[in-house]
Amino acid sequence: MFNEGVIMRSNDEKQLRDKDALNYDKWYLDRGITAVEVEDEVILNKLEFTDNMNFLDFGCGTGRFTEECKKKYPTLEIYGLDISPKSIEILDSKNICKIAKEFDASIDKISDLDFPQFDRILSMQMIQHLEKDGAINSINNIYDSLSMGGVAVIELYNFTGFNRILERFKSRGRIKKIQKKELFFEYRYGANEFQDFLEKYTSFKNTEVYGCQNISRRWINKFPFLRKFDLWLSKFSFSKYLGYYFIIIARK
């Protein structure tokens, strides 16, 4: 199921992400603002922010979502980590993070940084880019960096979600492994599979899993009234079988 051994993330990947950093925010929003808002709102709801928390965006990119967090919760003390130096440079220019640093989640340790323990940690569509040992390192970084009672929210592509099943059907099963080198990931986790993975390789035992973007982005953008229904679905655990993404809630 997984490739054994540590596979370090290549300089090619850094260069790709650096090259795309200037256009990333626009590219993301061009996929359809209504659907993006659904994804953001579900994640914000699961993070359960309150005033004066500290928050780590682990795999922050250029800070598109980080910026949304700061707008809605201006008292957040935000930290960011990402593999792309150019993305960190762009994030720094937005003046929303107390500290943002370049970081390879597959091998680096947050404990080596001068960071506090965090009330909330978000890893948004990052861990699917890591091989098995890198993913284990990453999720243990999350556990070790949470304060007692803290909450981690981890979002990944949902290999067993209904929308993904339709994609695999249309592509005659070939979507499981992405062959294009520049994408640097595989669709390797289903919702239940990653929940088991998290509980096997970390001390997280109190986990929940939900779907996110349960209705196709194309349909939400075409019929915005579906947005509320999509948000409602994400309140229920059965949505993990629907979502284009799944979201793990892990409490320490």
Number of C-alpha atoms within 10 A of each C-alpha: 6 9 9 9 10 14 14 14 18 9 11 12 16 18 14 14 21 21 14 16 22 14 11 18 15 11 12 12 14 10 13 15 14 20 24 17 14 22 21 15 15 20 21 17 12 19 21 10 18 11 10 12 14 19 26 28 23 26 22 26 29 29 25 16 17 21 18 15 21 15 12 11 15 14 14 20 18 23 22 27 24 23 23 26 21 21 27 25 17 15 24 18 11 13 11 22 22 12 17 24 20 17 20 20 26 24 17 14 17 20 12 7 10 7 12 15 19 24 22 24 27 25 22 21 17 21 24 20 19 22 21 20 17 23 22 21 18 23 24 18 20 27 23 17 22 21 16 13 10 17 26 28 24 24 25 25 25 28 25 24 24 19 21 21 19 13 16 16 12 11 11 9 12 12 17 16 11 13 12 8 9 11 12 16 17 17 17 19 21 19 27 17 12 17 20 13 16 21 15 12 13 16 13 18 14 11 17 16 24 25 31 31 27 28 21 17 21 12 14 23 17 13 11 12 12 18 21 11 13 23 20 13 20 27 16 12 13 13 25 27 24 25 28 24 27 31 29 23 20 22 19 17
